[in-house]
Amino acid sequence: MDRVETRELLYFLTVAEELNFGRAATRLGMAQPPLSRAIGRLERRIGVQLFERTSRRVALTGAGQVFLREARKALGAVDGAVRRAQQAAGPRRLLLAVRPDTGADLLTDALDNYARQPGAVPVELVFTRDQIAAVRTGAADLALVCGTEDLTGLDIAELGTEAPVALLPIIDPLAARRSLTTHDLLADPRFQADCPPVDLDEILVRVALGQLIIVAGHGTTSRLGTRVAAVRVTDLPDTQLTLCWPRRTPHPARDAFVHATTLNTTHRRATPTPSAQPTLTR
């Protein structure tokens, strides 16, 4: 079988997203007939029908759905290879993937400390719910992750742990408690175990309005304002904060950021516990 070209993957992906050859051709800046012929050649080349076509609809076959998932991975890997090559030649910026609800304390200190290093490049935050995917595809140079993510094939630097706190309206009776348990929270219909896919500012507004109660890391408390309270949740474990990046990829700016961040984490804690000590693992 001849090797599939990146251009063909892009054609297929566009048609799969639009499920309409006309709209897909418009997105690609080409006429519809050449696009239809290209998809036909792709199907013949790999020996699999990817689309079911009728006069009224276009739909992915079962094989097409699998190929869609793999095509996205392949194109992401190509984009990542280009980005990493560009960064190796001389990085102009550093892309750090973080969750939208990440607390400001650690990030602010890390960015400030790195900016003071010789040769520091601008750091751009990539807000995403899937930081690991951003690193694996090259959309980010490194990521700050919390909890038990799958870090297979990545280098990591453990920065320490963060205590879980419940975010509640300041006028809520639970806000006056010194501590809470998940049992206390589950009894409230406003509680959401999974953080909504919005940024921290919107979450805090919804909490302040009495629409939402969630558990977040203690690092968010610097942004609470006067209408939101944070109460320690005692039956949940602390969350591990970790930097991760692609294994065995040269990137001086990234390595300098990791060094500055782990050094900064050490200095931020007056009496660090053994579990909070930053460690570099390869």
Summary of the structure (lengths in Angstrom):
residues: 282
radius of gyration: 23.5
end to end distance: 38.0
largest distance: 70.7
contacts: 835
relative contact order: 0.14
helix: 45%
strand: 22%
